[in-house]
């Protein structure tokens, strides 16, 4: 059999309420040369029957039995894939008809890209305020440079929106089982290995938010596990032998300071843009005003939880000719 242009990996578990609609959005793709690997991750509802019926009606769809958890289901689908491009999809989301066409075109046009996501629309409209803020930020981080600069702030790609090169996945060993989010761990490993991640600047996925989302129910996706994932990968970005200064003396800065001190990093100073904090100290280290900016003294971490002050500090750094990864990183 001739290999398809794209292999879609779609794991599912007890997704009867949404799976059919998700599959129909795939069948409506304008780029029709794909296979879809439907990996049943231990369902006990009607979703296996829905998947099997789709496979009977459309030979592009195949059902595989997983049942060992999401990461094993993902790797099972990847192992069965026959295309050089792996598109992720979830059982409760919807694809724009041109998603595959536009993402494949982007990967063919720029062979330095190992993966491309897209902008997303969050639905239903009743999605929580935190989710809406995250999606607004996610959709603002588009270029490979912006994604790399923001990799320690939040997960910069929506997992089901991504199309990856199969050889890039293979090069870093595929997905891993950890105590944290498997997708964020993957993005960090790709970036730290030198891969470039990008986005098609169009909303090509409707990303469902609701109480049943795995990221709301599974402790691997809680905020503490995202932070632990960042810390596990941080030495790959900034070696413990490098002195660090923390820009931000609020909760985010304090959390990073505690964690880095416990891992052997030397903290030179705290910097904060709020005058009320100047002259105080944390952990015996002074809190200073945001001048002067001296990149030779220490590597700067912009450790603030809110987007507006983080953007303000990054703009000041850019005015001084400072660059992310070389002189500073934004973290959250």
Kinemage of the C-alpha trace (Angstrom):
@kinemage 1
@onewidth
@group {chain A} dominant
@subgroup {mainchain}
@vectorlist {calphas} color= white
{ca unk a 1} P 0.000 0.000 0.000
{ca unk a 2} L 1.179 3.502 -0.806
{ca unk a 3} L 1.974 5.482 2.320
{ca unk a 4} L -0.413 8.390 2.969
{ca unk a 5} L 0.779 11.976 3.196
{ca unk a 6} L -0.279 12.302 6.852
{ca unk a 7} L -0.830 9.899 9.742
{ca unk a 8} L -3.311 11.090 12.362
{ca unk a 9} L -2.915 9.653 15.857
{ca unk a 10} L -6.121 9.900 17.868
{ca unk a 11} L -6.243 8.051 21.207
{ca unk a 12} L -9.627 7.816 22.877
{ca unk a 13} L -11.189 6.523 26.083
{ca unk a 14} L -14.915 6.641 26.840
{ca unk a 15} L -15.454 9.408 24.279
{ca unk a 16} L -18.811 8.326 22.870
{ca unk a 17} L -20.360 11.756 23.427
{ca unk a 18} L -17.876 13.578 21.173
{ca unk a 19} L -15.951 11.056 19.042
{ca unk a 20} L -18.273 10.954 16.040
{ca unk a 21} L -18.216 14.736 15.638
{ca unk a 22} L -14.417 14.770 15.886
{ca unk a 23} L -14.140 12.025 13.241
{ca unk a 24} L -16.493 13.862 10.904
{ca unk a 25} L -14.278 16.941 11.137
{ca unk a 26} L -11.382 14.761 9.949
{ca unk a 27} L -13.384 13.303 7.084
{ca unk a 28} L -14.093 16.848 5.875
{ca unk a 29} L -10.419 17.749 5.469
{ca unk a 30} L -9.585 19.310 2.117
{ca unk a 31} L -6.320 17.345 2.139
{ca unk a 32} L -7.822 13.862 1.980
{ca unk a 33} L -4.659 11.727 1.699
{ca unk a 34} L -4.305 10.675 5.324
{ca unk a 35} L -4.713 7.689 7.574
{ca unk a 36} L -6.222 7.988 11.036
{ca unk a 37} L -5.065 5.604 13.748
{ca unk a 38} L -7.802 5.396 16.373
{ca unk a 39} L -6.194 3.997 19.511
{ca unk a 40} L -8.686 2.663 22.033
{ca unk a 41} L -7.172 3.336 25.441
{ca unk a 42} L -9.371 0.974 27.458
{ca unk a 43} L -12.857 2.329 26.718
{ca unk a 44} L -15.890 0.797 28.391
{ca unk a 45} L -18.548 2.915 26.652
{ca unk a 46} L -19.776 2.918 23.038
{ca unk a 47} L -16.773 4.758 21.587
{ca unk a 48} L -15.050 1.562 20.273
{ca unk a 49} L -18.197 0.763 18.286
{ca unk a 50} L -18.271 4.320 16.899
{ca unk a 51} L -14.612 4.033 15.874
{ca unk a 52} L -15.152 0.595 14.324
{ca unk a 53} L -18.152 1.824 12.336
{ca unk a 54} L -16.110 4.747 10.997
{ca unk a 55} L -13.341 2.332 9.953
{ca unk a 56} L -15.873 0.203 8.056
{ca unk a 57} L -17.286 3.224 6.235
{ca unk a 58} L -13.931 4.914 5.527
{ca unk a 59} L -10.820 2.806 4.927
{ca unk a 60} L -8.548 5.677 5.935
{ca unk a 61} L -9.476 4.935 9.570
{ca unk a 62} L -7.999 2.027 11.544
{ca unk a 63} L -8.728 0.974 15.128
{ca unk a 64} L -5.875 -0.149 17.393
{ca unk a 65} L -6.168 -1.504 20.921
{ca unk a 66} L -4.139 0.325 23.556
{ca unk a 67} L -5.335 0.202 27.137
{ca unk a 68} L -2.031 0.991 28.880
{ca unk a 69} L -2.520 4.736 29.333
{ca unk a 70} L -2.281 7.816 27.128
{ca unk a 71} L 1.470 7.780 26.538
{ca unk a 72} L 1.498 4.140 25.456
{ca unk a 73} L -1.533 4.772 23.268
{ca unk a 74} L 0.254 7.682 21.579
{ca unk a 75} L 3.433 5.682 21.013
{ca unk a 76} L 1.404 2.728 19.717
{ca unk a 77} L -0.233 4.974 17.146
{ca unk a 78} L 3.092 6.518 16.144
{ca unk a 79} L 4.659 3.068 15.724
{ca unk a 80} L 1.839 2.071 13.362
{ca unk a 81} L 1.973 5.315 11.366
{ca unk a 82} L 3.169 5.112 7.759
{ca unk a 83} L 3.602 8.799 6.958
{ca unk a 84} L 6.551 11.139 7.587
{ca unk a 85} L 4.068 13.562 9.187
{ca unk a 86} L 2.203 12.777 12.422
{ca unk a 87} L -0.880 14.880 13.156
{ca unk a 88} L -2.296 14.808 16.669
{ca unk a 89} L -5.987 14.941 17.321
{ca unk a 90} L -8.190 14.361 20.370
{ca unk a 91} L -11.600 12.738 20.524
{ca unk a 92} L -13.395 15.824 21.822
{ca unk a 93} L -12.043 18.515 19.492
{ca unk a 94} L -12.892 19.678 15.975
{ca unk a 95} L -10.593 20.383 13.025
{ca unk a 96} L -11.037 23.189 10.532
{ca unk a 97} L -11.352 21.628 7.035
{ca unk a 98} L -8.027 23.156 5.914
{ca unk a 99} L -6.002 22.218 8.988
{ca unk a 100} L -4.033 19.346 7.445
{ca unk a 101} L -3.474 21.137 4.141
{ca unk a 102} L -2.083 24.267 5.784
{ca unk a 103} L 0.106 22.461 8.310
{ca unk a 104} L 1.579 20.086 5.734
{ca unk a 105} L 2.274 23.057 3.455
{ca unk a 106} L 4.092 24.819 6.318
{ca unk a 107} L 6.290 21.784 7.021
{ca unk a 108} L 7.122 21.349 3.340
{ca unk a 109} L 7.913 25.060 2.950
{ca unk a 110} L 10.290 25.217 5.938
{ca unk a 111} L 12.288 22.061 6.479
{ca unk a 112} L 13.892 23.519 9.608
{ca unk a 113} L 10.561 23.128 11.412
{ca unk a 114} L 10.059 19.870 13.300
{ca unk a 115} L 6.464 20.609 14.289
{ca unk a 116} L 3.725 23.123 13.574
{ca unk a 117} L 0.681 23.881 15.646
{ca unk a 118} L -1.994 26.452 14.915
{ca unk a 119} L -4.146 28.988 16.666
{ca unk a 120} L -7.140 27.540 18.508
{ca unk a 121} L -10.674 28.554 19.337
{ca unk a 122} L -11.795 27.498 22.804
{ca unk a 123} L -15.320 26.187 23.068
{ca unk a 124} L -17.943 26.109 24.421
{ca unk a 125} L -18.224 29.821 25.147
{ca unk a 126} L -18.661 28.968 28.836
{ca unk a 127} L -14.982 28.019 29.129
{ca unk a 128} L -13.415 29.248 32.364
{ca unk a 129} L -11.628 32.583 32.658
{ca unk a 130} L -8.289 30.879 33.276
{ca unk a 131} L -8.659 28.818 30.108
{ca unk a 132} L -9.585 31.903 28.080
{ca unk a 133} L -6.508 33.762 29.361
{ca unk a 134} L -4.320 30.795 28.502
{ca unk a 135} L -5.766 30.535 24.979
{ca unk a 136} L -5.246 34.279 24.432
{ca unk a 137} L -1.586 33.855 25.431
{ca unk a 138} L -1.228 30.649 23.404
{ca unk a 139} L -2.504 32.372 20.268
{ca unk a 140} L -0.052 35.239 20.768
{ca unk a 141} L 2.994 32.926 20.666
{ca unk a 142} L 3.315 32.033 16.988
{ca unk a 143} L 6.826 32.221 15.522
{ca unk a 144} L 9.553 29.662 16.276
{ca unk a 145} L 11.516 32.379 18.054
{ca unk a 146} L 8.555 33.360 20.243
{ca unk a 147} L 7.759 29.725 21.054
{ca unk a 148} L 11.357 29.038 22.064
{ca unk a 149} L 11.497 32.203 24.186
{ca unk a 150} L 8.249 31.276 25.988
{ca unk a 151} L 8.863 27.561 26.514
{ca unk a 152} L 9.371 27.934 30.296
{ca unk a 153} L 6.304 30.159 30.748
{ca unk a 154} L 3.544 27.776 29.682
{ca unk a 155} L 3.054 24.976 27.198
{ca unk a 156} L 3.173 27.015 23.950
{ca unk a 157} L 1.383 24.489 21.721
{ca unk a 158} L -2.068 22.949 22.085
{ca unk a 159} L -1.342 19.224 21.900
{ca unk a 160} L -4.207 18.203 19.564
{ca unk a 161} L -3.363 21.069 17.202
{ca unk a 162} L 0.124 19.855 16.269
{ca unk a 163} L 1.591 18.143 13.211
{ca unk a 164} L 5.111 16.753 13.723
{ca unk a 165} L 7.810 15.167 11.635
{ca unk a 166} L 7.960 11.475 12.462
{ca unk a 167} L 11.767 11.474 12.346
{ca unk a 168} L 11.924 14.280 14.946
{ca unk a 169} L 9.708 12.259 17.261
{ca unk a 170} L 11.875 9.208 16.723
{ca unk a 171} L 15.070 11.179 17.349
{ca unk a 172} L 14.019 12.115 20.882
{ca unk a 173} L 12.420 8.786 21.751
{ca unk a 174} L 8.741 9.643 21.328
{ca unk a 175} L 6.495 10.365 24.280
{ca unk a 176} L 7.602 9.546 27.829
{ca unk a 177} L 5.673 8.557 30.912
{ca unk a 178} L 6.459 11.018 33.712
{ca unk a 179} L 4.594 12.443 36.686
{ca unk a 180} L 3.715 15.466 34.575
{ca unk a 181} L 2.159 16.447 31.231
{ca unk a 182} L 3.461 14.304 28.364
{ca unk a 183} L 2.964 17.003 25.724
{ca unk a 184} L 4.829 19.756 27.600
{ca unk a 185} L 7.650 17.315 28.323
{ca unk a 186} L 7.814 16.616 24.575
{ca unk a 187} L 7.935 20.305 23.571
{ca unk a 188} L 10.714 20.974 26.108
{ca unk a 189} L 12.767 18.018 24.906
{ca unk a 190} L 12.366 19.065 21.286
{ca unk a 191} L 13.398 22.669 21.963
{ca unk a 192} L 16.359 21.665 24.139
{ca unk a 193} L 17.511 19.260 21.412
{ca unk a 194} L 17.578 22.150 18.926
{ca unk a 195} L 14.313 21.526 17.082
{ca unk a 196} L 12.241 24.465 15.845
{ca unk a 197} L 8.502 24.584 16.570
{ca unk a 198} L 6.132 26.892 14.741
{ca unk a 199} L 2.473 27.643 14.135
{ca unk a 200} L 0.189 28.298 11.230
{ca unk a 201} L -1.237 31.721 12.171
{ca unk a 202} L -4.858 30.690 11.690
{ca unk a 203} L -7.414 29.123 14.026
{ca unk a 204} L -7.613 25.570 12.688
{ca unk a 205} L -8.779 23.712 15.800
{ca unk a 206} L -11.790 24.088 18.062
{ca unk a 207} L -10.435 23.038 21.454
{ca unk a 208} L -13.115 21.800 23.840
{ca unk a 209} L -13.008 22.895 27.478
{ca unk a 210} L -15.064 21.122 30.079
{ca unk a 211} L -15.087 19.164 33.309
{ca unk a 212} L -14.296 15.877 31.521
{ca unk a 213} L -11.054 17.092 29.994
{ca unk a 214} L -8.143 14.912 31.072
{ca unk a 215} L -6.147 18.018 31.967
{ca unk a 216} L -8.806 18.896 34.567
{ca unk a 217} L -9.130 15.411 36.064
{ca unk a 218} L -5.626 13.937 36.034
{ca unk a 219} L -3.089 15.134 38.643
{ca unk a 220} L -0.326 14.973 36.011
{ca unk a 221} L -1.751 18.200 34.570
{ca unk a 222} L -2.000 20.169 37.798
{ca unk a 223} L 0.037 23.364 38.120
{ca unk a 224} L 2.549 21.747 40.485
{ca unk a 225} L 3.405 19.112 37.886
{ca unk a 226} L 3.899 21.710 35.159
{ca unk a 227} L 6.309 23.512 37.485
{ca unk a 228} L 8.129 20.263 38.265
{ca unk a 229} L 8.430 19.575 34.528
{ca unk a 230} L 9.982 23.000 33.947
{ca unk a 231} L 12.471 22.464 36.772
{ca unk a 232} L 13.449 19.021 35.486
{ca unk a 233} L 14.414 20.517 32.121
{ca unk a 234} L 15.772 23.865 33.322
{ca unk a 235} L 19.435 22.776 33.663
{ca unk a 236} L 19.371 22.052 29.938
{ca unk a 237} L 18.762 25.761 29.392
{ca unk a 238} L 20.743 27.350 32.245
{ca unk a 239} L 23.545 25.396 33.886
{ca unk a 240} L 23.649 25.366 37.721
{ca unk a 241} L 27.124 26.900 37.522
{ca unk a 242} L 25.677 30.136 36.140
{ca unk a 243} L 24.686 32.917 38.562
{ca unk a 244} L 21.044 33.948 38.280
{ca unk a 245} L 19.082 37.061 39.115
{ca unk a 246} L 15.315 36.884 39.566
{ca unk a 247} L 13.177 39.642 38.070
{ca unk a 248} L 10.064 39.448 40.197
{ca unk a 249} L 9.791 39.262 43.992
{ca unk a 250} L 6.185 38.066 44.037
{ca unk a 251} L 4.917 34.476 44.392
{ca unk a 252} L 6.349 33.324 41.056
{ca unk a 253} L 9.796 34.749 41.717
{ca unk a 254} L 9.871 33.323 45.228
{ca unk a 255} L 8.875 29.868 44.002
{ca unk a 256} L 11.630 29.852 41.394
{ca unk a 257} L 14.169 31.178 43.907
{ca unk a 258} L 13.401 28.396 46.393
{ca unk a 259} L 13.565 25.734 43.724
{ca unk a 260} L 16.813 26.962 42.177
{ca unk a 261} L 18.540 27.447 45.518
{ca unk a 262} L 17.678 23.862 46.443
{ca unk a 263} L 19.262 22.751 43.179
{ca unk a 264} L 22.557 24.529 43.735
{ca unk a 265} L 22.036 27.720 41.735
{ca unk a 266} L 23.578 30.964 43.027
{ca unk a 267} L 21.100 33.841 43.250
{ca unk a 268} L 22.790 37.201 42.863
{ca unk a 269} L 19.831 39.531 43.451
{ca unk a 270} L 16.098 40.088 43.085
{ca unk a 271} L 14.775 42.846 40.840
{ca unk a 272} L 11.227 44.163 40.995
{ca unk a 273} L 9.378 46.913 39.169
{ca unk a 274} L 7.233 47.742 42.252
{ca unk a 275} L 8.877 50.528 44.339
{ca unk a 276} L 7.251 49.236 47.542
{ca unk a 277} L 9.536 46.194 47.430
{ca unk a 278} L 12.833 48.013 46.882
{ca unk a 279} L 15.231 47.795 49.798
{ca unk a 280} L 13.649 44.658 51.204
{ca unk a 281} L 15.236 41.229 50.921
{ca unk a 282} L 14.280 37.643 50.234
{ca unk a 283} L 16.384 34.737 51.508
{ca unk a 284} L 18.888 37.378 52.614
{ca unk a 285} L 19.200 38.693 49.040
{ca unk a 286} L 18.344 42.345 48.290
{ca unk a 287} L 15.420 43.417 46.132
{ca unk a 288} L 16.578 46.161 43.788
{ca unk a 289} L 14.972 48.521 41.252
{ca unk a 290} L 15.042 47.521 37.562
{ca unk a 291} L 18.122 49.622 36.775
{ca unk a 292} L 20.856 49.071 35.882
{ca unk a 293} L 20.407 46.065 33.614
{ca unk a 294} L 23.720 44.227 33.628
{ca unk a 295} L 23.686 41.003 31.588
{ca unk a 296} L 27.335 40.311 32.340
{ca unk a 297} L 26.648 39.915 36.062
{ca unk a 298} L 24.079 37.125 35.968
{ca unk a 299} L 21.561 35.337 33.797
{ca unk a 300} L 18.140 36.959 34.283
{ca unk a 301} L 14.920 35.076 34.905
{ca unk a 302} L 11.760 37.105 34.324
{ca unk a 303} L 9.674 35.323 36.946
{ca unk a 304} L 6.320 37.077 37.100
{ca unk a 305} L 2.935 35.427 36.894
{ca unk a 306} L 1.118 38.152 34.956
{ca unk a 307} L 1.564 38.704 31.262
{ca unk a 308} L 1.612 42.531 31.222
{ca unk a 309} L 4.599 43.076 33.563
{ca unk a 310} L 6.441 40.185 31.917
{ca unk a 311} L 5.972 41.828 28.511
{ca unk a 312} L 7.111 45.185 29.941
{ca unk a 313} L 10.336 43.706 31.302
{ca unk a 314} L 11.043 41.807 28.083
{ca unk a 315} L 10.568 45.039 26.111
{ca unk a 316} L 13.140 46.790 28.339
{ca unk a 317} L 15.580 43.927 27.751
{ca unk a 318} L 15.038 44.127 23.998
{ca unk a 319} L 15.774 47.873 24.079
{ca unk a 320} L 19.172 47.022 25.602
{ca unk a 321} L 19.877 44.494 22.846
{ca unk a 322} L 19.492 41.491 25.162
{ca unk a 323} L 18.315 38.165 23.773
{ca unk a 324} L 16.306 35.283 25.248
{ca unk a 325} L 18.381 32.188 26.021
{ca unk a 326} L 21.599 34.193 25.720
{ca unk a 327} L 20.881 36.751 28.460
{ca unk a 328} L 17.509 35.902 29.981
{ca unk a 329} L 14.465 33.642 29.979
{ca unk a 330} L 10.866 34.306 30.924
{ca unk a 331} L 9.476 31.736 33.368
{ca unk a 332} L 6.228 31.230 35.239
